């Protein structure tokens, strides 16, 4: 009886250890690095419209003021096609990232410009699909270039990163908005009346920049753990590294 009980306890311990290991294998360190090639030759300007910023998602690299529509995200969370999650991105120290060495190399190379580097821990269970990780980032030194799009993290049979990014450039608008002239209001025996006051942006409306697509980066890539993956376009690129966090690792 004692021997049978010991076997039962041993079996339970082995099953528990296996469950713990399986749970630990779902935790990954996700590292993403975005860069541009300063002397890269752009593709022919696409006739397609630049990608729109999605209504929902999570700002990953955004410096243009974009914010998600929380109502659209809530509706998307009800989908049953996948375990749709919004990652809790708490940035890890950059000097602890595997891609940190590549970032330092890019900073010291006059042919490249480092745009962004981020790493965080992410649970990626089977069936996981992240909400779009939105990128809307001013690139270049003149402010007339922008990288816009989104990334999706998915776990099907294997881990995947779905990238849909475009590098855009500003062009002269076809039409410029002229200032609004205000007529002089006069009345007999009164003279010129004081003009009504209007906001400056009403009288002198700003002509918005027109953006055209310069280079596309559209790729669905299967990710092998602990390998560095390059997703390239002629004028910019994305580097991805996924590292499984095992139970015996201190980080």
C-alpha positions in Angstrom: 0.0 0.0 0.0 2.8 2.4 0.9 4.6 1.6 -2.3 1.4 2.2 -4.3 0.9 5.6 -2.6 4.5 6.5 -3.4 4.0 5.7 -7.1 0.9 7.8 -7.1 2.6 10.8 -5.5 5.6 10.4 -7.9 3.2 10.3 -10.9 1.4 13.5 -9.6 4.8 15.2 -9.2 5.9 14.3 -12.7 2.6 15.6 -14.2 2.9 18.8 -12.2 6.5 19.3 -13.4 5.4 18.7 -16.9 2.6 21.3 -16.6 5.0 23.8 -15.1 7.4 23.3 -17.9 4.7 23.6 -20.5 3.5 26.8 -18.9 7.0 28.2 -18.8 7.5 27.4 -22.5 4.7 29.9 -23.3 6.6 32.8 -21.9 8.9 34.6 -24.4 11.1 37.6 -24.5 10.1 39.5 -27.6 12.7 41.9 -29.1 12.0 44.2 -32.0 14.4 46.7 -33.7 13.5 49.1 -36.5 16.1 50.9 -38.6 16.3 52.8 -41.9 19.0 52.8 -44.6 20.1 56.4 -45.2 21.3 55.8 -48.7 18.8 53.1 -49.6 17.2 53.4 -53.0 13.4 53.6 -52.7 11.2 51.5 -54.8 9.0 53.2 -57.5 6.4 55.3 -55.7 3.4 53.0 -55.3 0.1 54.0 -56.8 -1.5 52.5 -53.7 -2.7 54.7 -50.9 -0.5 54.8 -47.8 -1.7 52.4 -45.2 -4.3 53.8 -42.8 -3.7 53.6 -39.1 -6.0 50.9 -37.6 -8.9 51.9 -35.4 -7.8 49.5 -32.7 -4.5 48.2 -31.5 -1.7 49.0 -29.2 0.8 51.9 -29.8 4.2 50.3 -30.1 6.3 53.0 -31.7 4.1 56.1 -32.2 5.2 59.8 -32.1 2.4 61.3 -34.2 -0.3 61.5 -31.6 -2.3 58.4 -32.7 -4.4 56.7 -30.1 -6.6 53.6 -30.4 -10.3 53.6 -30.5 -11.1 51.6 -27.4 -14.6 50.8 -28.6 -13.2 49.1 -31.7 -10.7 47.2 -29.7 -13.4 45.9 -27.3 -15.5 44.7 -30.2 -12.4 42.9 -31.6 -11.8 41.2 -28.3 -15.0 39.3 -28.7 -13.8 37.5 -31.8 -13.5 33.7 -31.5 -11.0 33.0 -34.2 -8.1 33.3 -31.8 -7.1 34.1 -28.3 -6.8 37.8 -29.0 -4.7 39.7 -26.5 -3.3 43.1 -25.9 0.3 42.6 -24.8 1.4 44.3 -21.6 4.5 45.9 -22.9 6.8 46.8 -20.1 10.1 47.6 -21.8 13.2 45.7 -20.6 16.5 47.5 -20.2 18.1 47.8 -23.7 21.5 46.7 -22.5 20.0 43.3 -21.5 18.6 42.6 -25.0 20.2 40.4 -27.5 19.6 43.0 -30.2 21.4 45.6 -28.1 24.7 44.8 -29.8 23.1 45.2 -33.3 21.6 48.6 -32.1 25.1 49.8 -31.1 26.5 48.8 -34.5 23.8 50.6 -36.3 24.3 53.8 -34.2 28.0 53.7 -35.2 27.4 53.1 -38.9 26.8 56.2 -41.1 24.7 54.2 -43.6 22.0 53.4 -41.1 19.8 55.1 -38.6 18.4 53.3 -35.6 14.7 54.3 -35.1 13.5 52.1 -32.3 14.4 49.1 -30.1 12.1 47.5 -27.6 11.9 44.2 -25.7 9.4 42.8 -23.3 8.1 39.5 -21.8 5.0 38.1 -23.5 2.8 35.0 -22.9 2.3 33.3 -26.2 0.1 30.3 -25.7 -1.2 28.2 -28.6 -3.8 30.1 -30.5 -2.5 33.5 -29.4 -2.9 36.4 -31.7 -2.0 39.9 -30.5 -4.0 43.0 -31.4 -2.2 45.1 -34.0 1.0 46.6 -32.6 0.8 50.0 -34.3 3.8 51.9 -35.7 3.5 55.5 -36.9 6.9 57.0 -36.6 8.6 60.0 -38.1 11.8 58.9 -39.8 14.7 60.8 -41.3 16.0 64.2 -40.2 13.7 66.4 -42.3 10.4 65.2 -40.9 9.2 64.4 -44.4 9.4 60.6 -44.1 7.3 58.3 -41.9 7.1 54.6 -41.3 3.5 53.5 -40.7 1.7 50.2 -40.3 1.4 47.4 -37.8 2.8 44.1 -36.6 0.9 41.0 -35.3 2.3 38.3 -33.1 0.7 34.9 -33.7 1.1 31.4 -32.4 -0.3 28.8 -34.8 1.6 25.6 -35.0 4.7 27.8 -34.9 5.3 31.4 -33.9 4.8 34.0 -36.6 5.2 37.7 -37.0 3.0 39.4 -39.6 4.5 42.7 -40.7 2.6 45.3 -42.8 4.7 48.4 -42.9 5.3 51.2 -45.4 7.8 54.0 -45.6 6.1 57.1 -46.8 7.4 60.5 -48.0 5.7 63.9 -48.0 5.1 65.5 -51.4 3.8 68.9 -52.4 0.0 68.9 -52.3 -1.9 69.3 -55.5 -3.9 72.2 -54.1 -3.1 74.7 -51.5 -5.7 76.3 -49.3 -5.7 80.0 -49.7 -6.3 82.4 -46.7 -9.9 83.5 -46.3 -10.3 87.2 -47.1 -12.5 89.2 -44.9 -14.5 92.0 -46.4 -14.5 95.5 -45.0 -17.9 96.1 -43.4 -19.1 99.7 -43.8 -22.4 101.5 -43.0 -23.5 105.0 -44.2 -22.6 107.5 -41.5 -20.8 105.0 -39.4 -17.7 104.1 -41.4 -15.7 100.9 -41.2 -16.9 98.5 -38.5 -14.5 96.4 -36.6 -13.9 93.0 -38.3 -15.1 90.0 -36.4 -12.4 87.9 -34.8 -11.7 84.4 -36.0 -9.1 81.8 -34.9 -5.9 82.0 -36.9 -6.3 78.5 -38.2 -9.7 79.5 -39.6 -8.3 82.5 -41.5 -5.1 80.8 -42.6 -5.9 77.1 -42.7 -2.8 74.8 -42.8 -2.3 72.8 -46.0 -1.9 69.2 -44.8 1.0 67.2 -46.1 0.3 64.7 -48.8 1.9 61.3 -48.3 2.8 58.7 -50.9 4.1 55.2 -50.3 7.8 54.9 -51.1 8.6 51.4 -49.9 6.5 48.4 -48.7 7.4 45.7 -46.2 4.8 43.0 -46.2 5.8 39.7 -44.9 4.4 36.9 -42.8 7.5 35.1 -41.3 7.7 32.0 -39.2 9.9 32.6 -36.3 12.4 30.1 -35.0 13.2 30.7 -31.3 16.6 32.1 -30.4 17.4 33.0 -34.0 17.7 36.6 -35.3 15.3 37.3 -38.2 15.7 40.1 -40.7 12.7 41.5 -42.5 14.1 43.8 -45.2 12.9 46.6 -47.5 15.1 48.8 -49.7 15.0 51.8 -47.4 14.2 50.3 -43.9 14.1 47.0 -42.1 12.8 45.2 -39.0 14.8 42.7 -36.9 13.0 40.2 -34.7 14.3 38.0 -31.9 12.1 35.6 -29.8 13.7 33.9 -26.8 11.7 31.3 -24.7 12.0 31.9 -21.0 12.6 28.5 -19.3 12.0 27.8 -15.7 15.7 27.4 -15.0 16.6 30.9 -16.3 16.9 33.8 -13.9 15.5 36.5 -16.2 
